[in-house]
């Protein structure tokens, strides 16, 4: 059953069936896995990035929730958006943890200031700090929505890949 919401309304009959939007997105992926399994066409892209062992355990746990939401978006397409919002939390937690590890004597409850503290400490260069500030802006937009956003798989996976890279760099040589 489709709804007027613009995405699948889950019912007892369709909860375990692929979302029609996810199936329509499948041709966008040239994945050999997708062709063989007829499953989630984005699975290999979702599972490829990982946080290294140097990244604190709790941050890795948060990340796996985001990844899981992406995997199951095959059955409910809006989970890609939920995953993106969870990725914002991963980033925020990573910045907060890094500030605590740096022992700069400075602290703040505000992400904007935490990013500045890391930049002042030489942990983040200007382009990387700018990227973190962009993530913060997106997090704020997602936290105070005026309507429901639905983000496409490629965009969410792209954010995940860059975030994983940036988080891993934060905790390299800590």
KASUL-V555779 format. One record per pair of residues at least 6 apart in sequence whose ideal C-beta (glycine too) atoms are under 6 Angstrom apart, sorted by the first residue. I is the first residue (numbers start at 1). GAP is how many residues later the second one is. Records with the same first field share a line. If there is no record, write none. Layout:
I->GAP  GAP
This chain:
1->8  10
3->6
7->70  71
8->11
18->56
19->56  57  58
21->56
22->52  55
25->128
26->15
29->12  13
31->10  13
33->11
34->7
40->34
42->111
45->112
46->24  25
49->111  112  115
51->9  12  116
52->116
54->117
55->112  116
56->41
59->34  35
62->27  28  31
63->27
65->21
66->17  20  21
69->10  13  14
70->13
72->7
73->6  7
78->72
80->71  73  76
81->68  69  70
83->73
84->67  72
85->57
87->72  73  76
88->51
91->44  72
92->19
94->73  76
95->19
98->72
99->15  18
101->73
102->19
104->13  17
106->11
108->6
111->25
115->14  17  18
118->6
119->10
